[in-house]
Amino acid sequence: MPIEAELKAVVRDPEAVMAQLERDFGAGRAQIYRDTYYDAPDGSLMGADRELRIRTVHSDSDTRTVLTYKGARVDEASGSKPEHETRVDDEVAAHEIVRGLGFVSRIAFEKRCRNYSGHRGGRELLATLVRVPEIDGTFLELETIAVDEQDLPDALAVVRAALEQLGITDRDLTTELYTDAVAAAR
């Protein structure tokens, strides 16, 4: 089962981190994510630390929608979760299907992102600088895919090393979910 091996950090100097990302990974891609998180009416999905999300990604060149399911965390320190994701052709139909199955929208918000792709330690990495208009600060998500739980420590070690090269330390890391931060801000 693939696991999103991800570390998220509060960025104290966004301009410096962006400049380093541009040097290390090349030009970034500006994108806007519109995320809607669904839950069972009784809250049991999110209550079990699982996520069901429909994300529509807008960029200068295209718009795409993806349906994502994330299982409960398999690593508390990083918040890494098993993840299954697929592209859908029709955003409206995807929302109707999920609602038709009995799920309800719990929270929706926008993320303004700049994405960078690169390779380290034989792994594909995705680095995303994130601003969420409703919460203060800039965040950096750095992720790769671990094949399974046994591969997760090695995957996280590569992610941690890449963060260190960007000047991100353990004190900058956070496992707070955007859904929780946005809900608290509202």
PyRosetta script that sets phi, psi and omega in degrees:
from pyrosetta import init, pose_from_sequence

init()
pose = pose_from_sequence("MPIEAELKAVVRDPEAVMAQLERDFGAGRAQIYRDTYYDAPDGSLMGADRELRIRTVHSDSDTRTVLTYKGARVDEASGSKPEHETRVDDEVAAHEIVRGLGFVSRIAFEKRCRNYSGHRGGRELLATLVRVPEIDGTFLELETIAVDEQDLPDALAVVRAALEQLGITDRDLTTELYTDAVAAAR")
pose.set_psi(1, 121.6)
pose.set_omega(1, -179.4)
pose.set_phi(2, -66.7)
pose.set_psi(2, 141.9)
pose.set_omega(2, -179.9)
pose.set_phi(3, -123.9)
pose.set_psi(3, 130.5)
pose.set_omega(3, 174.2)
pose.set_phi(4, -75.4)
pose.set_psi(4, 104.1)
pose.set_omega(4, 178.1)
pose.set_phi(5, -86.4)
pose.set_psi(5, 101.4)
pose.set_omega(5, -170.5)
pose.set_phi(6, -132.7)
pose.set_psi(6, 142.0)
pose.set_omega(6, 168.3)
pose.set_phi(7, -123.5)
pose.set_psi(7, 141.0)
pose.set_omega(7, -178.3)
pose.set_phi(8, -122.5)
pose.set_psi(8, 138.2)
pose.set_omega(8, -177.3)
pose.set_phi(9, -135.7)
pose.set_psi(9, 152.1)
pose.set_omega(9, 168.6)
pose.set_phi(10, -80.4)
pose.set_psi(10, 130.2)
pose.set_omega(10, -178.3)
pose.set_phi(11, -98.0)
pose.set_psi(11, 119.3)
pose.set_omega(11, -177.3)
pose.set_phi(12, -85.1)
pose.set_psi(12, -26.3)
pose.set_omega(12, 178.8)
pose.set_phi(13, -132.8)
pose.set_psi(13, 79.8)
pose.set_omega(13, -174.7)
pose.set_phi(14, -56.9)
pose.set_psi(14, -39.1)
pose.set_omega(14, -178.1)
pose.set_phi(15, -64.7)
pose.set_psi(15, -42.7)
pose.set_omega(15, 179.9)
pose.set_phi(16, -66.0)
pose.set_psi(16, -41.7)
pose.set_omega(16, 179.7)
pose.set_phi(17, -66.6)
pose.set_psi(17, -40.6)
pose.set_omega(17, 179.0)
pose.set_phi(18, -63.9)
pose.set_psi(18, -42.6)
pose.set_omega(18, 178.9)
pose.set_phi(19, -61.9)
pose.set_psi(19, -40.9)
pose.set_omega(19, 178.9)
pose.set_phi(20, -67.5)
pose.set_psi(20, -40.2)
pose.set_omega(20, 176.5)
pose.set_phi(21, -60.4)
pose.set_psi(21, -42.3)
pose.set_omega(21, 179.3)
pose.set_phi(22, -62.3)
pose.set_psi(22, -40.0)
pose.set_omega(22, 178.2)
pose.set_phi(23, -68.2)
pose.set_psi(23, -43.6)
pose.set_omega(23, -173.8)
pose.set_phi(24, -80.5)
pose.set_psi(24, -36.4)
pose.set_omega(24, -172.0)
pose.set_phi(25, -115.9)
pose.set_psi(25, -11.9)
pose.set_omega(25, -175.9)
pose.set_phi(26, 94.1)
pose.set_psi(26, -171.4)
pose.set_omega(26, -175.4)
pose.set_phi(27, -63.5)
pose.set_psi(27, 138.2)
pose.set_omega(27, 177.4)
pose.set_phi(28, -86.0)
pose.set_psi(28, 165.0)
pose.set_omega(28, 178.5)
pose.set_phi(29, -115.2)
pose.set_psi(29, 120.3)
pose.set_omega(29, 177.4)
pose.set_phi(30, -77.2)
pose.set_psi(30, 130.6)
pose.set_omega(30, 179.1)
pose.set_phi(31, -144.8)
pose.set_psi(31, 151.8)
pose.set_omega(31, 173.4)
pose.set_phi(32, -115.1)
pose.set_psi(32, 125.4)
pose.set_omega(32, 177.5)
pose.set_phi(33, -100.9)
pose.set_psi(33, 130.6)
pose.set_omega(33, 171.1)
pose.set_phi(34, -112.1)
pose.set_psi(34, 107.8)
pose.set_omega(34, -173.5)
pose.set_phi(35, -106.1)
pose.set_psi(35, 135.3)
pose.set_omega(35, 170.9)
pose.set_phi(36, -124.3)
pose.set_psi(36, 122.8)
pose.set_omega(36, 178.6)
pose.set_phi(37, -101.6)
pose.set_psi(37, 131.4)
pose.set_omega(37, -179.5)
pose.set_phi(38, -109.4)
pose.set_psi(38, 156.0)
pose.set_omega(38, 178.8)
pose.set_phi(39, -146.7)
pose.set_psi(39, 163.5)
pose.set_omega(39, 170.5)
pose.set_phi(40, -67.5)
pose.set_psi(40, 153.3)
pose.set_omega(40, -178.7)
pose.set_phi(41, -55.1)
pose.set_psi(41, -31.2)
pose.set_omega(41, 180.0)
pose.set_phi(42, -87.3)
pose.set_psi(42, 3.4)
pose.set_omega(42, 178.6)
pose.set_phi(43, 78.5)
pose.set_psi(43, 10.7)
pose.set_omega(43, -173.2)
pose.set_phi(44, -70.2)
pose.set_psi(44, -25.6)
pose.set_omega(44, 179.4)
pose.set_phi(45, -69.8)
pose.set_psi(45, -56.9)
pose.set_omega(45, 178.8)
pose.set_phi(46, -67.1)
pose.set_psi(46, -32.4)
pose.set_omega(46, 177.9)
pose.set_phi(47, -63.2)
pose.set_psi(47, -24.6)
pose.set_omega(47, 177.3)
pose.set_phi(48, -97.6)
pose.set_psi(48, 16.3)
pose.set_omega(48, 176.2)
pose.set_phi(49, 66.5)
pose.set_psi(49, 27.7)
pose.set_omega(49, 177.5)
pose.set_phi(50, -108.8)
pose.set_psi(50, 158.2)
pose.set_omega(50, -176.6)
pose.set_phi(51, -133.2)
pose.set_psi(51, 141.0)
pose.set_omega(51, 171.3)
pose.set_phi(52, -128.4)
pose.set_psi(52, 116.8)
pose.set_omega(52, -171.5)
pose.set_phi(53, -134.0)
pose.set_psi(53, 143.1)
pose.set_omega(53, 166.2)
pose.set_phi(54, -113.9)
pose.set_psi(54, 123.6)
pose.set_omega(54, -178.3)
pose.set_phi(55, -121.0)
pose.set_psi(55, 128.8)
pose.set_omega(55, 171.6)
pose.set_phi(56, -108.8)
pose.set_psi(56, 124.1)
pose.set_omega(56, -176.0)
pose.set_phi(57, -106.6)
pose.set_psi(57, 122.6)
pose.set_omega(57, 178.6)
pose.set_phi(58, -110.0)
pose.set_psi(58, 130.6)
pose.set_omega(58, 173.5)
pose.set_phi(59, -136.2)
pose.set_psi(59, 178.7)
pose.set_omega(59, 179.4)
pose.set_phi(60, -62.1)
pose.set_psi(60, -31.7)
pose.set_omega(60, -172.5)
pose.set_phi(61, -99.4)
pose.set_psi(61, -20.6)
pose.set_omega(61, -178.5)
pose.set_phi(62, -165.2)
pose.set_psi(62, 173.1)
pose.set_omega(62, 173.0)
pose.set_phi(63, -131.6)
pose.set_psi(63, 133.5)
pose.set_omega(63, 178.0)
pose.set_phi(64, -140.4)
pose.set_psi(64, 155.0)
pose.set_omega(64, 179.8)
pose.set_phi(65, -123.3)
pose.set_psi(65, 137.5)
pose.set_omega(65, 178.5)
pose.set_phi(66, -129.6)
pose.set_psi(66, 143.2)
pose.set_omega(66, 174.9)
pose.set_phi(67, -103.2)
pose.set_psi(67, 129.3)
pose.set_omega(67, -176.4)
pose.set_phi(68, -129.6)
pose.set_psi(68, 136.5)
pose.set_omega(68, 169.2)
pose.set_phi(69, -120.6)
pose.set_psi(69, 129.3)
pose.set_omega(69, 174.9)
pose.set_phi(70, -119.6)
pose.set_psi(70, 130.0)
pose.set_omega(70, 175.6)
pose.set_phi(71, -77.2)
pose.set_psi(71, -179.9)
pose.set_omega(71, 179.2)
pose.set_phi(72, -66.0)
pose.set_psi(72, 154.7)
pose.set_omega(72, 179.6)
pose.set_phi(73, -55.1)
pose.set_psi(73, 137.9)
pose.set_omega(73, 174.2)
pose.set_phi(74, -106.8)
pose.set_psi(74, -5.7)
pose.set_omega(74, 177.6)
pose.set_phi(75, -144.9)
pose.set_psi(75, 107.9)
pose.set_omega(75, -176.5)
pose.set_phi(76, -64.2)
pose.set_psi(76, -38.5)
pose.set_omega(76, -175.6)
pose.set_phi(77, -62.1)
pose.set_psi(77, -37.9)
pose.set_omega(77, -178.6)
pose.set_phi(78, -101.2)
pose.set_psi(78, -23.3)
pose.set_omega(78, -174.4)
pose.set_phi(79, 80.9)
pose.set_psi(79, 11.1)
pose.set_omega(79, -178.3)
pose.set_phi(80, -61.9)
pose.set_psi(80, 139.3)
pose.set_omega(80, -175.5)
pose.set_phi(81, -133.5)
pose.set_psi(81, 149.4)
pose.set_omega(81, 168.5)
pose.set_phi(82, -61.7)
pose.set_psi(82, 140.9)
pose.set_omega(82, -175.9)
pose.set_phi(83, -138.5)
pose.set_psi(83, 136.4)
pose.set_omega(83, 173.4)
pose.set_phi(84, -128.4)
pose.set_psi(84, 129.1)
pose.set_omega(84, -174.6)
pose.set_phi(85, -141.3)
pose.set_psi(85, 143.5)
pose.set_omega(85, 176.6)
pose.set_phi(86, -145.9)
pose.set_psi(86, 146.0)
pose.set_omega(86, 177.1)
pose.set_phi(87, -77.0)
pose.set_psi(87, 142.8)
pose.set_omega(87, 176.2)
pose.set_phi(88, -120.7)
pose.set_psi(88, 146.8)
pose.set_omega(88, -176.7)
pose.set_phi(89, -80.2)
pose.set_psi(89, -27.8)
pose.set_omega(89, -171.8)
pose.set_phi(90, -129.8)
pose.set_psi(90, 105.6)
pose.set_omega(90, -178.1)
pose.set_phi(91, -59.0)
pose.set_psi(91, -46.2)
pose.set_omega(91, -177.9)
pose.set_phi(92, -62.1)
pose.set_psi(92, -44.2)
pose.set_omega(92, 179.3)
pose.set_phi(93, -63.5)
pose.set_psi(93, -39.2)
pose.set_omega(93, 179.8)
pose.set_phi(94, -60.2)
pose.set_psi(94, -45.7)
pose.set_omega(94, 178.4)
pose.set_phi(95, -63.1)
pose.set_psi(95, -41.8)
pose.set_omega(95, 179.7)
pose.set_phi(96, -63.6)
pose.set_psi(96, -40.6)
pose.set_omega(96, 179.0)
pose.set_phi(97, -63.0)
pose.set_psi(97, -48.0)
pose.set_omega(97, -178.6)
pose.set_phi(98, -62.9)
pose.set_psi(98, -44.3)
pose.set_omega(98, 177.4)
pose.set_phi(99, -65.8)
pose.set_psi(99, -38.5)
pose.set_omega(99, 178.8)
pose.set_phi(100, -63.2)
pose.set_psi(100, -26.8)
pose.set_omega(100, 176.2)
pose.set_phi(101, -80.0)
pose.set_psi(101, -1.0)
pose.set_omega(101, 175.2)
pose.set_phi(102, 101.8)
pose.set_psi(102, 0.6)
pose.set_omega(102, 178.3)
pose.set_phi(103, -81.4)
pose.set_psi(103, 151.7)
pose.set_omega(103, 179.7)
pose.set_phi(104, -121.5)
pose.set_psi(104, 148.1)
pose.set_omega(104, 177.9)
pose.set_phi(105, -70.5)
pose.set_psi(105, 124.1)
pose.set_omega(105, 178.6)
pose.set_phi(106, -97.0)
pose.set_psi(106, -38.5)
pose.set_omega(106, -179.7)
pose.set_phi(107, -160.5)
pose.set_psi(107, 144.2)
pose.set_omega(107, 176.3)
pose.set_phi(108, -136.2)
pose.set_psi(108, 140.3)
pose.set_omega(108, 179.8)
pose.set_phi(109, -160.2)
pose.set_psi(109, 173.8)
pose.set_omega(109, -177.4)
pose.set_phi(110, -114.4)
pose.set_psi(110, 141.8)
pose.set_omega(110, 172.7)
pose.set_phi(111, -120.4)
pose.set_psi(111, 131.1)
pose.set_omega(111, 175.4)
pose.set_phi(112, -101.3)
pose.set_psi(112, 117.0)
pose.set_omega(112, -168.1)
pose.set_phi(113, -123.4)
pose.set_psi(113, 153.5)
pose.set_omega(113, 168.5)
pose.set_phi(114, -129.4)
pose.set_psi(114, 114.8)
pose.set_omega(114, -173.2)
pose.set_phi(115, -103.3)
pose.set_psi(115, 141.2)
pose.set_omega(115, 178.5)
pose.set_phi(116, -131.1)
pose.set_psi(116, 136.6)
pose.set_omega(116, 177.6)
pose.set_phi(117, -115.2)
pose.set_psi(117, 141.8)
pose.set_omega(117, 178.6)
pose.set_phi(118, -162.3)
pose.set_psi(118, -175.9)
pose.set_omega(118, 179.9)
pose.set_phi(119, -131.4)
pose.set_psi(119, 138.5)
pose.set_omega(119, 174.6)
pose.set_phi(120, -147.8)
pose.set_psi(120, 140.0)
pose.set_omega(120, 174.7)
pose.set_phi(121, 53.6)
pose.set_psi(121, 34.0)
pose.set_omega(121, 179.9)
pose.set_phi(122, 75.4)
pose.set_psi(122, 11.4)
pose.set_omega(122, -178.7)
pose.set_phi(123, -120.5)
pose.set_psi(123, 147.7)
pose.set_omega(123, 172.3)
pose.set_phi(124, -79.8)
pose.set_psi(124, 131.3)
pose.set_omega(124, 179.5)
pose.set_phi(125, -117.7)
pose.set_psi(125, 147.2)
pose.set_omega(125, 171.0)
pose.set_phi(126, -123.6)
pose.set_psi(126, 121.7)
pose.set_omega(126, 176.0)
pose.set_phi(127, -111.2)
pose.set_psi(127, 130.4)
pose.set_omega(127, -177.7)
pose.set_phi(128, -130.2)
pose.set_psi(128, 119.0)
pose.set_omega(128, 169.9)
pose.set_phi(129, -84.7)
pose.set_psi(129, 130.0)
pose.set_omega(129, -171.2)
pose.set_phi(130, -127.8)
pose.set_psi(130, 135.5)
pose.set_omega(130, 167.3)
pose.set_phi(131, -126.1)
pose.set_psi(131, 132.1)
pose.set_omega(131, 174.4)
pose.set_phi(132, -113.3)
pose.set_psi(132, 114.6)
pose.set_omega(132, -173.4)
pose.set_phi(133, -51.8)
pose.set_psi(133, -29.1)
pose.set_omega(133, -175.7)
pose.set_phi(134, -84.0)
pose.set_psi(134, -9.5)
pose.set_omega(134, -179.8)
pose.set_phi(135, -128.5)
pose.set_psi(135, 152.7)
pose.set_omega(135, -179.1)
pose.set_phi(136, -76.9)
pose.set_psi(136, 147.4)
pose.set_omega(136, 171.2)
pose.set_phi(137, 102.8)
pose.set_psi(137, 166.9)
pose.set_omega(137, 173.8)
pose.set_phi(138, -117.0)
pose.set_psi(138, 141.5)
pose.set_omega(138, -177.1)
pose.set_phi(139, -123.3)
pose.set_psi(139, 155.1)
pose.set_omega(139, 173.3)
pose.set_phi(140, -123.6)
pose.set_psi(140, 124.3)
pose.set_omega(140, 172.8)
pose.set_phi(141, -106.9)
pose.set_psi(141, 128.4)
pose.set_omega(141, 176.2)
pose.set_phi(142, -125.9)
pose.set_psi(142, 125.3)
pose.set_omega(142, -172.5)
pose.set_phi(143, -142.5)
pose.set_psi(143, 159.1)
pose.set_omega(143, 169.5)
pose.set_phi(144, -147.6)
pose.set_psi(144, 175.2)
pose.set_omega(144, 179.8)
pose.set_phi(145, -104.9)
pose.set_psi(145, 128.8)
pose.set_omega(145, 170.9)
pose.set_phi(146, -95.4)
pose.set_psi(146, 138.4)
pose.set_omega(146, -178.2)
pose.set_phi(147, -64.3)
pose.set_psi(147, -38.3)
pose.set_omega(147, -178.4)
pose.set_phi(148, -162.0)
pose.set_psi(148, -175.6)
pose.set_omega(148, -177.6)
pose.set_phi(149, -63.5)
pose.set_psi(149, -32.0)
pose.set_omega(149, 178.9)
pose.set_phi(150, -67.8)
pose.set_psi(150, -30.3)
pose.set_omega(150, 180.0)
pose.set_phi(151, -82.8)
pose.set_psi(151, -16.1)
pose.set_omega(151, -173.9)
pose.set_phi(152, -58.4)
pose.set_psi(152, -46.0)
pose.set_omega(152, 179.7)
pose.set_phi(153, -58.4)
pose.set_psi(153, -41.2)
pose.set_omega(153, 178.6)
pose.set_phi(154, -66.1)
pose.set_psi(154, -41.9)
pose.set_omega(154, 179.3)
pose.set_phi(155, -62.6)
pose.set_psi(155, -44.6)
pose.set_omega(155, 179.6)
pose.set_phi(156, -67.0)
pose.set_psi(156, -31.3)
pose.set_omega(156, 177.4)
pose.set_phi(157, -64.1)
pose.set_psi(157, -40.2)
pose.set_omega(157, 177.4)
pose.set_phi(158, -65.5)
pose.set_psi(158, -43.3)
pose.set_omega(158, 178.9)
pose.set_phi(159, -62.3)
pose.set_psi(159, -45.2)
pose.set_omega(159, -179.9)
pose.set_phi(160, -60.7)
pose.set_psi(160, -43.3)
pose.set_omega(160, 179.6)
pose.set_phi(161, -63.3)
pose.set_psi(161, -41.0)
pose.set_omega(161, 178.0)
pose.set_phi(162, -64.7)
pose.set_psi(162, -39.2)
pose.set_omega(162, 176.9)
pose.set_phi(163, -63.3)
pose.set_psi(163, -42.2)
pose.set_omega(163, 179.0)
pose.set_phi(164, -59.8)
pose.set_psi(164, -39.3)
pose.set_omega(164, 178.0)
pose.set_phi(165, -63.9)
pose.set_psi(165, -23.7)
pose.set_omega(165, 178.5)
pose.set_phi(166, -91.3)
pose.set_psi(166, 1.5)
pose.set_omega(166, 179.7)
pose.set_phi(167, 83.9)
pose.set_psi(167, 14.3)
pose.set_omega(167, 178.9)
pose.set_phi(168, -91.7)
pose.set_psi(168, 127.5)
pose.set_omega(168, -178.3)
pose.set_phi(169, -109.3)
pose.set_psi(169, 171.6)
pose.set_omega(169, 179.7)
pose.set_phi(170, -58.7)
pose.set_psi(170, -31.5)
pose.set_omega(170, -179.2)
pose.set_phi(171, -69.3)
pose.set_psi(171, -16.8)
pose.set_omega(171, 178.3)
pose.set_phi(172, -85.8)
pose.set_psi(172, -14.5)
pose.set_omega(172, -174.3)
pose.set_phi(173, -72.3)
pose.set_psi(173, 148.8)
pose.set_omega(173, 176.8)
pose.set_phi(174, -145.2)
pose.set_psi(174, 148.4)
pose.set_omega(174, 173.8)
pose.set_phi(175, -112.9)
pose.set_psi(175, 7.5)
pose.set_omega(175, 178.8)
pose.set_phi(176, -63.4)
pose.set_psi(176, 132.8)
pose.set_omega(176, 178.9)
pose.set_phi(177, -80.6)
pose.set_psi(177, 144.0)
pose.set_omega(177, 176.5)
pose.set_phi(178, -60.1)
pose.set_psi(178, -37.6)
pose.set_omega(178, 179.9)
pose.set_phi(179, -58.2)
pose.set_psi(179, -41.8)
pose.set_omega(179, 179.1)
pose.set_phi(180, -68.6)
pose.set_psi(180, -42.7)
pose.set_omega(180, -178.4)
pose.set_phi(181, -65.8)
pose.set_psi(181, -42.4)
pose.set_omega(181, 179.3)
pose.set_phi(182, -66.8)
pose.set_psi(182, -43.7)
pose.set_omega(182, 178.4)
pose.set_phi(183, -59.3)
pose.set_psi(183, -42.0)
pose.set_omega(183, -179.9)
pose.set_phi(184, -66.0)
pose.set_psi(184, -37.4)
pose.set_omega(184, -179.7)
pose.set_phi(185, -69.5)
pose.set_psi(185, -26.9)
pose.set_omega(185, -178.6)
pose.set_phi(186, -82.1)
pose.dump_pdb("model.pdb")
